[in-house]
Amino acid sequence: MLKIKFINHACIQVFYDNSSLLIDPWFSGKVFNDSWCLLKDSDFTDIDFESLRYIVISHEHPDHLNFETLKKIYNLKNDITCIFPNRADKTVKKVIEKIGFKFMFLKQNT
C-alpha cells in the first residue's frame, strides 16, 4: 500500500511496503542568502528513518538540495541512496558522495 506523508516545505516521505523515500528534504536553517526560512523547523522524530532507503532531490536550489539537512540525515542513517536528475556537471554527485551517501543519476526525458 502506498502512503504519502508531508514533512515540511517541499519535503514528503513516500512509503511502499517496508521502504520509503524522502523527496527534497530541508529541515532547518536559512537559505538564499538568509532570506528564506521554514515556518517551523522539522522535528526529526516525524521522519521514519527505519524504512528510509532513498532521498530524491529534484533540483539544485538549497530549499530542495540542502547539504546541512543531508549531513544530519547521514549521521542518523547512512545506508541511503540519493537520486538526482542527470547533469553533465557532476558537482552535486561529488558533494553528496563526499557526505557519504551512495548516488544515482535519474535519466531525464529527452
N, C-alpha and C positions, 0 to 999 in steps of 0.2 A: 504494500500500500504506500502511496506517495503522500508525504506530509511536507508542508512548507511553513517555516516559522520566520517571521520578521524579527530582525535583531536590532538594526539601527540604520538610519540614513538610507543607503542603497544596499545594505547587507541583509541577506536572507540565508537561512540554512535549509537545505533541501534534504529530506530523508527518504530513503528507499530501502526496504528490508532492514538490514542491520548496519547500513552505511549511510554517510551523509557527506554533503559538500557545502562549503561556505562560499558565498559569492560576494566579492568586493568588501572585505572587512576593513572597517575603520572604527576603532573602539574608543579612542580618546585623543586629546591634543588638538592643536590648531593647524590649519593648512592654508595654502595660498597666502603666503607672507603674513601669517597670523590673522587673516581677515575672516576666516570661516572657523566655526567650531560646532560641535554637535549640541543639540538642545540639552542632551544628557549623555554622559559617558556610558558606555555599555558595561554591564555587570557580567564579568566572565563566568559567573555561575549560571547565566542564562544560555550559555552555549554548551552543547553536548559534544565534548571533546572525545569521549569514548568511541563514538561512531564516526568521527570525522576522518575522512580519507583524502579528500581533495579540497583545494582552495582554487576557485576560478576568479580570475582578475580580468575585468572587461577592457580596461584601458589604463593609460599611464597617469591620469590625474590623481593627486595624493588623497582625495576623498574616496578613491576606489583601490588604488595601489598605495597602501600606507605601510612603509617599511617598519615603523615603530610597532605597529599592531602585529605585523608578521613576525617580528623578533619575539614579541610577547607570546604569540601562539607557539612558536618553535620551542620556547623554553618550557611550555606546558606539554606539548606533544610534537615529536619531531619525525614521525613516520607518515608524513603527509606529502602529497604531490601537488605542486602548484601548476595551474594550467593558464596559459596566456595566449592571446592571438598571435599568430606567426608574424614576425617582423624581420626585416633584413638586418636591422640594428639589434645586436644580441646583448645590449647593456642590461636590460631587465633580467634576462636569463642569468647573466653573470652575477648580478647582485642577489637574486633570490637563491642561487646555488651557494653563494658566499655565506648567506644566513644559515644554510644547511639543508634546505628543502630539496627534494627531487623536483624536476622541472619537465614540463611537456609543452610544446607549442601546439596550439589548436589551429588546424588548417582553416583558412577563411575561404568564403565563396569567391570564386574568380570569374 
